Amino acid sequence: MPNHDLNGFTEGSFTHEGATRRVLRAGTGPAVIVMAEIPGITPKVIEFAERVAAAGCTAVLPVLFGEPGRDPDPRTVGWASSGRYMASTMWRVCVSREFTLLATGRSSRVVRWLRALAAAEHERCGGPGVGAVGMCLTGGFALAMATDERLVAPVLSQPSLPLACTPGRAAAIDISPEDLAVVRGRCQREGLQVLGLRFRGDRLVPGDRFAYLRRELGDAFVAVELDDGVANPGSALPPHSVLTEHLVDEPGHPTREALDAVLDLFRTRLLLEDRPTAAN
């Protein structure tokens, strides 16, 4: 698909602890922080954000890497151009101290900035709290952000860190033990629900990772695991991106049902007057 001109989005910036990043926004209502996958805020990530806005929320997209609106699809821009862009973005992430790619038992430094952004957007947008969805490299960020009580609807879409190059890393996620204990406590006391999405054959998101989250969070972790065969066959990439690249946007399709589950979580936790609490 062509590059997106970002029409319908306003652009600003947010600064915390000396770090300033661009932020795109669309919609009105309680905030949902949408964290893109590599290589960044692609047209399909923007489509997802537009759905969040249409559901009655403010979609807030921090620019963590890449060029917003740029289409990386090799079928559109060619394999050489796509490969250079992907490699350039990944290299910048790898050398950045803000992201933890391999280490287990550690929350990435950028999570502190994201928590501060969520707090500021809650103040700006109002509502009972904030939602967050992370994708691939940013998937686990939504979990680590949930140490803040204002984060009430975390979604982990194909959480890929730490990179699963050893069995220990496959059965872990990028959050410190201290942060995980806080999230676990919120699940037990407040009825916090954590939604996770993956394709079963995705080597970047091993089944052991979701098994680990089930052990740590119990029934509070709701896993949506899809067969590889339901991924969009038109993609040039193997099944991975549940909400974007491999979505089949047809009612009743398993990937569309996964998308609907995410939007329903935001509606229930952020918009409905009878949203669940620990007391009920």
One Martini backbone bead per residue (centre of mass of N, CA, C, O) as a GRO file, in nm:
protein
  280
    1MET     BB    1   0.102   0.031   0.012
    2PRO     BB    2   0.098   0.348   0.051
    3ASN     BB    3   0.190   0.609   0.182
    4HIS     BB    4   0.123   0.795   0.467
    5ASP     BB    5   0.018   1.140   0.537
    6LEU     BB    6  -0.131   1.173   0.829
    7ASN     BB    7  -0.411   1.214   0.793
    8GLY     BB    8  -0.587   1.285   1.106
    9PHE     BB    9  -0.321   1.377   1.246
   10THR     BB   10  -0.151   1.488   1.519
   11GLU     BB   11   0.147   1.676   1.614
   12GLY     BB   12   0.393   1.619   1.866
   13SER     BB   13   0.539   1.618   2.200
   14PHE     BB   14   0.757   1.443   2.444
   15THR     BB   15   0.899   1.495   2.777
   16HIS     BB   16   1.146   1.281   2.955
   17GLU     BB   17   1.437   1.279   3.099
   18GLY     BB   18   1.542   1.442   2.823
   19ALA     BB   19   1.331   1.296   2.635
   20THR     BB   20   1.236   1.350   2.291
   21ARG     BB   21   0.923   1.281   2.120
   22ARG     BB   22   0.717   1.198   1.893
   23VAL     BB   23   0.350   1.254   1.856
   24LEU     BB   24   0.057   1.087   1.766
   25ARG     BB   25  -0.294   1.186   1.701
   26ALA     BB   26  -0.633   1.036   1.743
   27GLY     BB   27  -0.915   1.143   1.855
   28THR     BB   28  -1.137   1.064   2.131
   29GLY     BB   29  -1.081   1.007   2.456
   30PRO     BB   30  -0.938   0.772   2.589
   31ALA     BB   31  -0.623   0.649   2.609
   32VAL     BB   32  -0.409   0.484   2.355
   33ILE     BB   33  -0.111   0.321   2.340
   34VAL     BB   34   0.070   0.293   2.029
   35MET     BB   35   0.311   0.040   1.960
   36ALA     BB   36   0.527  -0.028   1.734
   37GLU     BB   37   0.677  -0.204   1.500
   38ILE     BB   38   0.891  -0.321   1.300
   39PRO     BB   39   0.985  -0.013   1.149
   40GLY     BB   40   0.699   0.121   1.246
   41ILE     BB   41   0.465   0.357   1.138
   42THR     BB   42   0.267   0.215   0.946
   43PRO     BB   43  -0.014   0.199   0.762
   44LYS     BB   44  -0.122  -0.045   0.941
   45VAL     BB   45  -0.091   0.092   1.212
   46ILE     BB   46  -0.276   0.327   1.142
   47GLU     BB   47  -0.529   0.159   1.100
   48PHE     BB   48  -0.546   0.066   1.389
   49ALA     BB   49  -0.564   0.350   1.517
   50GLU     BB   50  -0.830   0.422   1.373
   51ARG     BB   51  -0.995   0.207   1.524
   52VAL     BB   52  -0.954   0.320   1.804
   53ALA     BB   53  -1.087   0.592   1.743
   54ALA     BB   54  -1.365   0.472   1.645
   55ALA     BB   55  -1.421   0.343   1.942
   56GLY     BB   56  -1.355   0.619   2.141
   57CYS     BB   57  -1.048   0.690   2.125
   58THR     BB   58  -0.716   0.791   2.185
   59ALA     BB   59  -0.463   0.776   1.963
   60VAL     BB   60  -0.121   0.707   2.071
   61LEU     BB   61   0.190   0.769   1.881
   62PRO     BB   62   0.498   0.687   1.937
   63VAL     BB   63   0.822   0.769   1.813
   64LEU     BB   64   1.069   0.518   1.837
   65PHE     BB   65   1.084   0.447   1.521
   66GLY     BB   66   1.118   0.553   1.227
   67GLU     BB   67   0.884   0.645   0.958
   68PRO     BB   68   0.600   0.786   0.946
   69GLY     BB   69   0.403   0.619   0.688
   70ARG     BB   70   0.593   0.412   0.587
   71ASP     BB   71   0.632   0.175   0.335
   72PRO     BB   72   0.780  -0.169   0.359
   73ASP     BB   73   0.670  -0.319   0.121
   74PRO     BB   74   0.823  -0.512  -0.120
   75ARG     BB   75   0.584  -0.502  -0.333
   76THR     BB   76   0.608  -0.180  -0.349
   77VAL     BB   77   0.940  -0.098  -0.301
   78GLY     BB   78   1.108  -0.337  -0.277
   79TRP     BB   79   1.354  -0.535  -0.146
   80ALA     BB   80   1.586  -0.335  -0.114
   81SER     BB   81   1.440  -0.103   0.029
   82SER     BB   82   1.318  -0.268   0.257
   83GLY     BB   83   1.584  -0.384   0.372
   84ARG     BB   84   1.721  -0.116   0.441
   85TYR     BB   85   1.507  -0.009   0.636
   86MET     BB   86   1.502  -0.242   0.835
   87ALA     BB   87   1.806  -0.242   0.904
   88SER     BB   88   1.829   0.050   1.001
   89THR     BB   89   1.625   0.031   1.231
   90MET     BB   90   1.749  -0.211   1.385
   91TRP     BB   91   2.024  -0.084   1.440
   92ARG     BB   92   1.922   0.152   1.616
   93VAL     BB   93   1.804  -0.034   1.832
   94CYS     BB   94   2.059  -0.200   1.907
   95VAL     BB   95   2.233   0.070   1.996
   96SER     BB   96   2.029   0.127   2.197
   97ARG     BB   97   1.965   0.182   2.550
   98GLU     BB   98   1.638   0.159   2.550
   99PHE     BB   99   1.680  -0.145   2.454
  100THR     BB  100   1.602  -0.493   2.538
  101LEU     BB  101   1.691  -0.785   2.356
  102LEU     BB  102   1.827  -1.023   2.562
  103ALA     BB  103   1.770  -0.969   2.840
  104THR     BB  104   1.666  -1.088   3.137
  105GLY     BB  105   1.498  -0.934   3.390
  106ARG     BB  106   1.421  -0.663   3.208
  107SER     BB  107   1.341  -0.333   3.167
  108SER     BB  108   1.314  -0.104   2.952
  109ARG     BB  109   1.393   0.228   2.960
  110VAL     BB  110   1.150   0.336   2.784
  111VAL     BB  111   0.919   0.278   2.990
  112ARG     BB  112   0.937   0.537   3.156
  113TRP     BB  113   0.844   0.720   2.926
  114LEU     BB  114   0.571   0.572   2.874
  115ARG     BB  115   0.448   0.619   3.151
  116ALA     BB  116   0.453   0.926   3.133
  117LEU     BB  117   0.277   0.948   2.885
  118ALA     BB  118   0.026   0.810   3.002
  119ALA     BB  119  -0.017   1.016   3.228
  120ALA     BB  120  -0.052   1.264   3.041
  121GLU     BB  121  -0.292   1.145   2.872
  122HIS     BB  122  -0.485   1.114   3.107
  123GLU     BB  123  -0.496   1.416   3.173
  124ARG     BB  124  -0.594   1.500   2.886
  125CYS     BB  125  -0.843   1.274   2.833
  126GLY     BB  126  -0.930   1.095   3.051
  127GLY     BB  127  -1.091   0.875   3.239
  128PRO     BB  128  -1.021   0.563   3.399
  129GLY     BB  129  -0.779   0.535   3.180
  130VAL     BB  130  -0.532   0.333   3.010
  131GLY     BB  131  -0.415   0.211   2.711
  132ALA     BB  132  -0.212  -0.068   2.563
  133VAL     BB  133  -0.010  -0.144   2.264
  134GLY     BB  134   0.213  -0.398   2.170
  135MET     BB  135   0.459  -0.477   1.903
  136CYS     BB  136   0.673  -0.701   1.933
  137LEU     BB  137   0.924  -0.529   2.053
  138THR     BB  138   0.678  -0.370   2.226
  139GLY     BB  139   0.495  -0.579   2.371
  140GLY     BB  140   0.615  -0.576   2.676
  141PHE     BB  141   0.562  -0.276   2.751
  142ALA     BB  142   0.264  -0.303   2.839
  143LEU     BB  143   0.335  -0.464   3.094
  144ALA     BB  144   0.538  -0.264   3.234
  145MET     BB  145   0.328  -0.023   3.243
  146ALA     BB  146   0.128  -0.178   3.461
  147THR     BB  147   0.245  -0.048   3.729
  148ASP     BB  148   0.043   0.160   3.652
  149GLU     BB  149  -0.285   0.228   3.749
  150ARG     BB  150  -0.367   0.376   3.474
  151LEU     BB  151  -0.319   0.096   3.350
  152VAL     BB  152  -0.611  -0.106   3.226
  153ALA     BB  153  -0.521  -0.202   2.902
  154PRO     BB  154  -0.322  -0.458   2.818
  155VAL     BB  155  -0.137  -0.534   2.505
  156LEU     BB  156   0.020  -0.835   2.361
  157SER     BB  157   0.165  -0.829   2.047
  158GLN     BB  158   0.393  -1.032   1.969
  159PRO     BB  159   0.612  -1.075   2.200
  160SER     BB  160   0.985  -1.062   2.128
  161LEU     BB  161   1.095  -1.008   2.421
  162PRO     BB  162   1.338  -1.174   2.429
  163LEU     BB  163   1.532  -1.313   2.221
  164ALA     BB  164   1.490  -1.664   2.126
  165CYS     BB  165   1.812  -1.808   2.157
  166THR     BB  166   1.709  -1.941   2.425
  167PRO     BB  167   1.528  -2.110   2.652
  168GLY     BB  168   1.523  -1.883   2.867
  169ARG     BB  169   1.412  -1.661   2.670
  170ALA     BB  170   1.153  -1.808   2.577
  171ALA     BB  171   1.067  -1.817   2.907
  172ALA     BB  172   1.026  -1.494   2.864
  173ILE     BB  173   1.018  -1.139   2.953
  174ASP     BB  174   1.051  -0.780   2.930
  175ILE     BB  175   1.075  -0.795   3.274
  176SER     BB  176   1.098  -0.732   3.585
  177PRO     BB  177   1.039  -0.877   3.883
  178GLU     BB  178   0.923  -0.622   4.017
  179ASP     BB  179   0.716  -0.549   3.796
  180LEU     BB  180   0.568  -0.821   3.790
  181ALA     BB  181   0.468  -0.812   4.084
  182VAL     BB  182   0.288  -0.566   4.046
  183VAL     BB  183   0.105  -0.682   3.828
  184ARG     BB  184   0.009  -0.928   3.985
  185GLY     BB  185  -0.125  -0.764   4.210
  186ARG     BB  186  -0.333  -0.624   4.027
  187CYS     BB  187  -0.475  -0.878   3.933
  188GLN     BB  188  -0.567  -0.966   4.223
  189ARG     BB  189  -0.701  -0.685   4.327
  190GLU     BB  190  -0.830  -0.543   4.035
  191GLY     BB  191  -0.868  -0.722   3.767
  192LEU     BB  192  -0.647  -0.735   3.579
  193GLN     BB  193  -0.602  -0.757   3.221
  194VAL     BB  194  -0.409  -0.966   2.995
  195LEU     BB  195  -0.343  -0.944   2.648
  196GLY     BB  196  -0.255  -1.208   2.413
  197LEU     BB  197  -0.077  -1.239   2.090
  198ARG     BB  198  -0.046  -1.523   1.850
  199PHE     BB  199   0.134  -1.737   1.656
  200ARG     BB  200   0.219  -2.065   1.693
  201GLY     BB  201   0.477  -2.055   1.470
  202ASP     BB  202   0.625  -1.823   1.613
  203ARG     BB  203   0.963  -1.779   1.686
  204LEU     BB  204   0.946  -1.492   1.832
  205VAL     BB  205   0.683  -1.639   1.992
  206PRO     BB  206   0.687  -1.855   2.209
  207GLY     BB  207   0.497  -2.069   2.393
  208ASP     BB  208   0.665  -2.034   2.658
  209ARG     BB  209   0.586  -1.738   2.707
  210PHE     BB  210   0.283  -1.787   2.763
  211ALA     BB  211   0.324  -1.993   2.987
  212TYR     BB  212   0.464  -1.796   3.178
  213LEU     BB  213   0.225  -1.595   3.202
  214ARG     BB  214   0.029  -1.799   3.323
  215ARG     BB  215   0.192  -1.859   3.579
  216GLU     BB  216   0.215  -1.554   3.680
  217LEU     BB  217  -0.114  -1.456   3.618
  218GLY     BB  218  -0.306  -1.653   3.525
  219ASP     BB  219  -0.630  -1.566   3.442
  220ALA     BB  220  -0.531  -1.271   3.359
  221PHE     BB  221  -0.423  -1.429   3.119
  222VAL     BB  222  -0.514  -1.374   2.777
  223ALA     BB  223  -0.501  -1.602   2.513
  224VAL     BB  224  -0.429  -1.557   2.157
  225GLU     BB  225  -0.406  -1.844   1.942
  226LEU     BB  226  -0.294  -1.890   1.611
  227ASP     BB  227  -0.303  -2.025   1.323
  228ASP     BB  228  -0.106  -1.989   1.049
  229GLY     BB  229  -0.336  -2.039   0.825
  230VAL     BB  230  -0.489  -1.747   0.898
  231ALA     BB  231  -0.301  -1.581   0.765
  232ASN     BB  232  -0.224  -1.356   0.547
  233PRO     BB  233  -0.135  -1.457   0.220
  234GLY     BB  234  -0.038  -1.162   0.108
  235SER     BB  235   0.210  -1.182   0.260
  236ALA     BB  236   0.573  -1.172   0.262
  237LEU     BB  237   0.544  -1.284   0.552
  238PRO     BB  238   0.546  -1.454   0.817
  239PRO     BB  239   0.366  -1.527   1.076
  240HIS     BB  240   0.293  -1.237   1.323
  241SER     BB  241   0.097  -0.980   1.260
  242VAL     BB  242  -0.211  -0.967   1.384
  243LEU     BB  243  -0.306  -0.639   1.352
  244THR     BB  244  -0.175  -0.614   1.053
  245GLU     BB  245  -0.021  -0.782   0.820
  246HIS     BB  246  -0.212  -1.063   0.906
  247LEU     BB  247  -0.477  -0.941   0.852
  248VAL     BB  248  -0.825  -1.038   0.810
  249ASP     BB  249  -1.087  -0.820   0.705
  250GLU     BB  250  -1.323  -1.039   0.825
  251PRO     BB  251  -1.596  -1.145   0.942
  252GLY     BB  252  -1.503  -1.426   1.151
  253HIS     BB  253  -1.217  -1.406   1.144
  254PRO     BB  254  -0.964  -1.477   1.354
  255THR     BB  255  -0.811  -1.202   1.326
  256ARG     BB  256  -1.061  -1.024   1.365
  257GLU     BB  257  -1.133  -1.136   1.645
  258ALA     BB  258  -0.875  -1.034   1.775
  259LEU     BB  259  -0.923  -0.738   1.722
  260ASP     BB  260  -1.199  -0.724   1.869
  261ALA     BB  261  -1.085  -0.798   2.149
  262VAL     BB  262  -0.921  -0.543   2.182
  263LEU     BB  263  -1.150  -0.333   2.149
  264ASP     BB  264  -1.324  -0.450   2.378
  265LEU     BB  265  -1.128  -0.391   2.606
  266PHE     BB  266  -1.134  -0.085   2.573
  267ARG     BB  267  -1.434  -0.047   2.612
  268THR     BB  268  -1.463  -0.182   2.893
  269ARG     BB  269  -1.223  -0.017   3.049
  270LEU     BB  270  -1.282   0.295   2.917
  271LEU     BB  271  -1.618   0.331   2.847
  272LEU     BB  272  -1.782   0.167   3.036
  273GLU     BB  273  -1.975   0.202   3.316
  274ASP     BB  274  -1.963  -0.137   3.376
  275ARG     BB  275  -1.690  -0.185   3.450
  276PRO     BB  276  -1.471  -0.382   3.588
  277THR     BB  277  -1.390  -0.496   3.917
  278ALA     BB  278  -1.270  -0.640   4.203
  279ALA     BB  279  -1.570  -0.657   4.329
  280ASN     BB  280  -1.690  -0.820   4.043
   0.00000   0.00000   0.00000
